[in-house]
Amino acid sequence: MKTTFLSVATMVALATQAFAGGENNHSHDEDHADVKKAVGSPGSAGSETRTIDVIMRETDDGDMIFEPGSLDIKTGEIVLFNIKNMGELEHEFVLDTFEENQKHKKVMAEFPDMEHDDPNSVRLEAGETDQIVWNFSNGGTFEFACLIPGHYESGMHGDLLVADKLPTYTKGLIKRVTKSGKITVKHEELVDLGMPAMTMVFRAADDKMLEALSEGQEIEFLADRVKGKLTITKFK
């Protein structure tokens, strides 16, 4: 939807007009070729240099998630996102900065039936699939999210890093997980930290990560020193 590129006030005004006219979707120019954002710009079909499959669904615990839950993309890559809604509810994939998504989310809370038609977003009913081609010409930390009211708060958002040099994931086998937040991992070389392969104790970045890890699990992870402690910051 073009409204993601306008001010919040303009978005509200346009949405109000749409509702007054009995419409609950908003779309403006059909030609999005000139759309440029902090996160990059639309790419053309067939120009992609990488393909990423994205699943949207709900969990048995009532969370709403994307799989994968975070993405690392090299600056200059043109990515074809294959997006599929494998849940039972309607979901959307919106690619933008964190700040713009927060503004947009507030408008969606006022007008929950609004639908958008922009090159950086798709909205899918259960079982539907669609694609986005995006040129990540600008480095930075961005976000993909579902902005349907309540979905973001249920966990449906993820970080997207765009950088010239991406962090190196390390393969490891979890040997032990403790309730105090310590994770023992037998791992390969930690390239970014300059540490050799060994078995070592890490901290979990948060409790949710701790709940997702278990003894005997094979993972690929990123680690960093957080408050003087080696910490697993991300895994897949």
Phi, psi and chi 1 to 4 in degrees:
 res  aa     phi    psi   chi1   chi2   chi3   chi4
   1 MET       -  136.8   67.4  177.1  179.1      -
   2 LYS   -64.5  -23.9  -77.1  -84.5 -178.7   91.1
   3 THR   -63.1  -19.8   47.5      -      -      -
   4 THR   -65.2  -16.2   52.3      -      -      -
   5 PHE  -102.5    3.9  -49.1  121.6      -      -
   6 LEU  -109.0  173.0  -56.6  175.9      -      -
   7 SER   -69.2  159.2   67.9      -      -      -
   8 VAL   -61.1  -39.6  173.1      -      -      -
   9 ALA   -60.1  -42.3      -      -      -      -
  10 THR   -66.0  -38.6  -57.0      -      -      -
  11 MET   -61.1  -44.7  -68.8  170.5   72.0      -
  12 VAL   -63.0  -43.4  172.7      -      -      -
  13 ALA   -61.8  -44.2      -      -      -      -
  14 LEU   -65.7  -40.9  -71.4  169.8      -      -
  15 ALA   -64.7  -40.3      -      -      -      -
  16 THR   -61.7  -42.8  -57.5      -      -      -
  17 GLN   -62.9  -39.7  -68.4  170.0   10.5      -
  18 ALA   -64.4  -42.2      -      -      -      -
  19 PHE   -67.4  -37.7  -90.3   70.1      -      -
  20 ALA   -63.3  -30.2      -      -      -      -
  21 GLY   -90.9    5.6      -      -      -      -
  22 GLY    83.6   11.4      -      -      -      -
  23 GLU  -105.8  148.3  -60.9  -68.5  -22.3      -
  24 ASN  -123.4   22.2   64.6   -5.8      -      -
  25 ASN  -131.1  158.8   63.2  -22.6      -      -
  26 HIS  -138.4  132.1   50.5  -77.1      -      -
  27 SER  -154.9  143.9  173.3      -      -      -
  28 HIS  -120.5 -124.4  -52.9  -73.9      -      -
  29 ASP   -53.9  138.5  -70.8  -21.2      -      -
  30 GLU   -79.4  -21.8  -65.9  -58.7  -37.4      -
  31 ASP   -91.4  107.9 -178.3    7.2      -      -
  32 HIS  -100.2   13.0  -61.1  -67.3      -      -
  33 ALA   -61.6  -26.6      -      -      -      -
  34 ASP   -95.5    5.2   60.9  -15.7      -      -
  35 VAL   -70.8  124.2  172.9      -      -      -
  36 LYS  -133.5  133.8  -69.0 -172.4  179.9  -62.8
  37 LYS  -132.1  169.2  -58.3  172.2   63.1   64.6
  38 ALA   -57.3  -35.2      -      -      -      -
  39 VAL   -80.1  -10.5   68.9      -      -      -
  40 GLY   135.1 -145.4      -      -      -      -
  41 SER  -153.4  161.5   59.0      -      -      -
  42 PRO   -61.3  145.7  -19.6   31.7      -      -
  43 GLY  -109.3  163.9      -      -      -      -
  44 SER   -95.2  146.4   55.9      -      -      -
  45 ALA   -57.0  133.3      -      -      -      -
  46 GLY    95.1  -11.4      -      -      -      -
  47 SER   -93.3   -3.9   66.2      -      -      -
  48 GLU   -64.4  145.4   64.5  -89.7    9.0      -
  49 THR  -107.9   -4.6   58.2      -      -      -
  50 ARG  -157.9  146.1  180.0 -178.3  174.9 -171.3
  51 THR  -119.7  133.6  -61.3      -      -      -
  52 ILE  -126.6  126.3  -62.3  176.0      -      -
  53 ASP   -88.0  130.0  -66.1  -32.6      -      -
  54 VAL  -122.9  126.1  177.4      -      -      -
  55 ILE  -106.8  136.7  -59.2  -61.8      -      -
  56 MET  -115.6  131.2  -53.9 -172.8  -68.3      -
  57 ARG  -164.2  172.6   66.6  178.7 -178.7   88.9
  58 GLU  -104.1  156.8  -51.2   91.2   40.8      -
  59 THR  -103.5  168.4   69.5      -      -      -
  60 ASP   -63.9  -23.6  -67.3  -21.7      -      -
  61 ASP   -85.4   -1.2  -64.1  -31.0      -      -
  62 GLY    93.1    2.2      -      -      -      -
  63 ASP   -77.3  159.9  -66.6  -28.1      -      -
  64 MET  -120.3  128.9  -61.1 -177.8 -175.1      -
  65 ILE  -138.3  159.1   62.9  172.4      -      -
  66 PHE  -104.6  146.0  -71.0  103.0      -      -
  67 GLU  -127.6  116.0  -66.5  176.4  -39.2      -
  68 PRO   -72.8  162.7   27.4  -35.1      -      -
  69 GLY   -87.4   -8.3      -      -      -      -
  70 SER  -155.7  159.6   62.7      -      -      -
  71 LEU  -137.9  142.1  -67.3  168.5      -      -
  72 ASP  -119.7  122.9  -63.2  -35.8      -      -
  73 ILE  -131.1  138.8  -66.2  171.9      -      -
  74 LYS   -80.8  138.8 -162.5  166.0 -176.1  178.3
  75 THR   -54.4  130.6  -52.3      -      -      -
  76 GLY    97.1  -11.8      -      -      -      -
  77 GLU   -69.4  142.4  -78.0 -167.3  -64.1      -
  78 ILE  -107.5  114.5  -58.5  174.4      -      -
  79 VAL  -108.5  132.4  176.6      -      -      -
  80 LEU   -95.8  113.6  168.4   64.6      -      -
  81 PHE   -91.8  118.8  -68.5  100.0      -      -
  82 ASN   -93.7  109.3  -75.1  -39.7      -      -
  83 ILE  -111.1  128.9  -55.9  164.2      -      -
  84 LYS  -131.7  133.4 -177.0  171.0 -175.8  178.2
  85 ASN   -91.7  104.8 -176.6   -4.7      -      -
  86 MET  -102.6   14.3  -65.6 -174.8   67.1      -
  87 GLY   -93.8 -170.0      -      -      -      -
  88 GLU  -103.5   -8.7  -62.4 -179.9   -0.4      -
  89 LEU  -112.9  164.7  -57.3  174.2      -      -
  90 GLU   -71.5  137.8 -175.0  179.4   36.9      -
  91 HIS  -138.3  165.3  -67.0  -61.5      -      -
  92 GLU  -138.2  158.4   65.8  179.0    9.7      -
  93 PHE  -121.6  114.2  176.3   95.8      -      -
  94 VAL  -121.2  123.7 -180.0      -      -      -
  95 LEU  -104.1  119.0  174.4   65.8      -      -
  96 ASP  -167.3 -174.3 -143.9  -39.7      -      -
  97 THR   -75.6  160.6   63.2      -      -      -
  98 PHE   -60.3  -42.4  172.7   79.9      -      -
  99 GLU   -63.5  -43.8  -67.1   77.2   13.2      -
 100 GLU   -67.8  -37.4  -73.6  -58.4  -46.3      -
 101 ASN   -64.4  -37.5  -84.7  -16.9      -      -
 102 GLN   -66.2  -40.1  -68.0  -54.6  -55.3      -
 103 LYS   -63.3  -45.7  -68.6  177.2 -175.5  177.0
 104 HIS   -64.3  -39.0 -173.4 -178.1      -      -
 105 LYS   -62.1  -36.6 -174.8  160.2   71.4   72.9
 106 LYS   -65.4  -40.4  -71.1 -179.3  179.7  178.4
 107 VAL   -66.7  -41.8  176.5      -      -      -
 108 MET   -61.8  -31.3  -70.5  -69.4  -69.5      -
 109 ALA   -65.3  -32.0      -      -      -      -
 110 GLU   -81.6  -33.1  -69.1 -169.5   56.5      -
 111 PHE  -128.9   72.5  -55.6   99.7      -      -
 112 PRO   -63.7  -18.6   23.2  -34.5      -      -
 113 ASP   -90.1    0.2  -68.7  -27.1      -      -
 114 MET   -63.6  137.4  -83.5 -160.7  -48.2      -
 115 GLU  -117.5  153.0  -63.7 -177.2   22.6      -
 116 HIS  -120.0  158.9   14.1  -75.3      -      -
 117 ASP  -138.9   79.9  178.8   16.5      -      -
 118 ASP  -130.0  156.7  -93.2   -7.9      -      -
 119 PRO   -69.0  -15.6   24.9  -35.1      -      -
 120 ASN   -98.5   14.0   65.7  -44.0      -      -
 121 SER  -152.7  151.1   66.1      -      -      -
 122 VAL  -139.7  147.5  -66.3      -      -      -
 123 ARG  -124.9  125.9 -174.1  162.5  179.0  165.1
 124 LEU  -129.0  136.8  -58.0  175.0      -      -
 125 GLU   -74.5  165.8  -63.0  -75.5   -7.1      -
 126 ALA   -54.4  129.9      -      -      -      -
 127 GLY    88.1  -10.7      -      -      -      -
 128 GLU   -82.2  158.7  -72.1 -174.5  -26.0      -
 129 THR  -132.8  155.7   62.9      -      -      -
 130 ASP  -160.3  176.0 -154.1  -18.7      -      -
 131 GLN  -133.9  150.9  -64.4 -179.4  -31.5      -
 132 ILE  -131.1  134.6  -70.3  175.6      -      -
 133 VAL  -110.8  125.2 -179.1      -      -      -
 134 TRP  -135.4  135.3 -160.2 -100.0      -      -
 135 ASN   -96.6  109.6 -177.8   -4.5      -      -
 136 PHE   -88.2   75.3  -70.3   93.3      -      -
 137 SER   -82.0  -15.7   53.8      -      -      -
 138 ASN  -117.8  134.9  -56.8  -36.7      -      -
 139 GLY   -77.9  157.8      -      -      -      -
 140 GLY   147.9 -178.4      -      -      -      -
 141 THR  -107.8  122.3  -58.9      -      -      -
 142 PHE  -124.9 -165.9  -53.2  105.7      -      -
 143 GLU  -150.0  143.5 -178.0 -177.2   56.2      -
 144 PHE  -115.4  140.4   53.1   97.9      -      -
 145 ALA  -155.8  159.3      -      -      -      -
 146 CYS  -104.7  120.7  178.9      -      -      -
 147 LEU  -103.5    9.1  -56.0  179.2      -      -
 148 ILE   -61.4  131.9  -63.3  173.1      -      -
 149 PRO   -47.9  128.3  -30.9   37.7      -      -
 150 GLY    91.1  -21.0      -      -      -      -
 151 HIS   -75.9  -42.9  -66.9 -152.7      -      -
 152 TYR   -58.7  -44.6 -169.9  100.1      -      -
 153 GLU   -67.0  -21.1  -68.4   75.4   10.7      -
 154 SER   -88.5    9.4  -63.8      -      -      -
 155 GLY   104.9    6.2      -      -      -      -
 156 MET   -88.6   72.6 -151.5  158.5 -168.4      -
 157 HIS  -161.4  154.8   54.8   91.0      -      -
 158 GLY  -150.5  153.2      -      -      -      -
 159 ASP   -81.6  145.5  -66.7  -28.2      -      -
 160 LEU  -131.4  113.9 -170.3  152.5      -      -
 161 LEU   -98.5  127.8  172.5   66.7      -      -
 162 VAL  -118.5  119.5 -178.5      -      -      -
 163 ALA  -152.5  156.5      -      -      -      -
 164 ASP   -65.6  -39.0  -66.8  -23.5      -      -
 165 LYS  -121.3  116.1 -174.8  178.8 -175.5  -55.6
 166 LEU   -88.7  150.7  -63.1  177.9      -      -
 167 PRO   -64.8  152.4   22.3  -32.6      -      -
 168 THR   -97.7  120.0  -55.2      -      -      -
 169 TYR   -75.8  145.1  -81.2   83.0      -      -
 170 THR  -115.3  135.7  -60.4      -      -      -
 171 LYS   -81.5  140.9  -68.2 -177.5  179.0  179.4
 172 GLY  -155.0  163.1      -      -      -      -
 173 LEU  -120.4  123.3  174.7   66.9      -      -
 174 ILE   -76.3  124.7  -62.9  177.6      -      -
 175 LYS   -97.6  -28.7  -53.4  -65.9  -72.3 -176.0
 176 ARG  -161.5  143.6 -174.1 -176.3  179.5 -159.8
 177 VAL  -131.2  128.1  178.6      -      -      -
 178 THR  -111.2  156.9   68.9      -      -      -
 179 LYS   -66.3  -19.6  -66.8 -178.7  179.4  178.9
 180 SER   -79.9   -2.0   62.8      -      -      -
 181 GLY    97.9   13.4      -      -      -      -
 182 LYS   -99.1  137.8  -65.3 -178.1  179.7 -179.4
 183 ILE  -127.3  118.4  -52.8  165.5      -      -
 184 THR   -91.5  124.8  -57.4      -      -      -
 185 VAL  -129.7  130.2 -177.4      -      -      -
 186 LYS   -89.7  113.3 -179.1  180.0  179.9 -178.4
 187 HIS  -130.1  162.7   61.7   81.5      -      -
 188 GLU   -79.7 -175.0  -62.0 -179.6   -6.9      -
 189 GLU   -57.9  132.5  179.7 -174.3    2.9      -
 190 LEU   -87.2   90.1  -66.5  169.1      -      -
 191 VAL   -59.4  -47.5  175.1      -      -      -
 192 ASP   -68.3  -23.7  -65.5  -15.4      -      -
 193 LEU  -100.6   -4.5  -65.1  177.4      -      -
 194 GLY    66.3   35.1      -      -      -      -
 195 MET  -114.4  137.6  -59.0 -179.2   70.3      -
 196 PRO   -73.4  169.6   29.0  -36.3      -      -
 197 ALA   -65.0  137.5      -      -      -      -
 198 MET  -172.9 -178.0   64.6  177.1   77.7      -
 199 THR  -105.8  126.6  -61.2      -      -      -
 200 MET  -146.3  156.0 -168.4  160.3   44.9      -
 201 VAL   -95.9  129.8  175.7      -      -      -
 202 PHE  -118.9  163.9  -62.6   85.0      -      -
 203 ARG   -99.2  153.9  -59.5  -58.4 -165.3  -82.7
 204 ALA   -88.0  142.6      -      -      -      -
 205 ALA   -65.7  -30.1      -      -      -      -
 206 ASP  -158.3  168.5   52.3   52.5      -      -
 207 ASP   -65.3  -34.5  -68.5  -19.7      -      -
 208 LYS   -63.2  -39.4 -168.0  170.4 -176.7  179.0
 209 MET   -63.5  -41.8  175.7 -176.3  -68.1      -
 210 LEU   -59.7  -39.6 -165.4   64.0      -      -
 211 GLU   -67.3  -24.6  -66.4  170.5    1.4      -
 212 ALA   -89.7   -7.7      -      -      -      -
 213 LEU  -108.0  144.0  -61.4  174.5      -      -
 214 SER  -147.3  160.1   58.3      -      -      -
 215 GLU   -59.6  134.7 -177.6  177.8  -29.2      -
 216 GLY    89.2   -4.2      -      -      -      -
 217 GLN   -79.9  134.0 -176.8  177.8   -7.5      -
 218 GLU   -91.8  131.4  -66.6 -176.8  -10.4      -
 219 ILE  -136.5  162.3   60.7  171.9      -      -
 220 GLU  -116.8  128.7  -67.0 -177.6   43.6      -
 221 PHE  -140.9  161.1   67.4   98.4      -      -
 222 LEU  -109.7  143.0  -61.7  178.1      -      -
 223 ALA  -133.2  150.5      -      -      -      -
 224 ASP  -152.2  167.3 -156.7   -7.9      -      -
 225 ARG   -88.7  115.2  -68.1 -179.6  175.2   86.2
 226 VAL  -118.4  115.2  179.0      -      -      -
 227 LYS    53.5   40.3  -63.5 -179.1  179.9  179.0
 228 GLY    81.8    2.3      -      -      -      -
 229 LYS  -117.9  137.0  -56.0  -70.5 -173.8 -179.8
 230 LEU   -67.4  124.4  -77.2  170.7      -      -
 231 THR  -130.8  136.1  -58.7      -      -      -
 232 ILE   -78.0  114.5  -65.1  177.1      -      -
 233 THR   -95.4  -22.8   58.1      -      -      -
 234 LYS  -160.9  147.4 -169.0 -177.3  -66.4 -173.3
 235 PHE  -148.9  162.9   74.3   95.9      -      -
 236 LYS  -147.8      -   58.1 -177.2  179.4  179.5
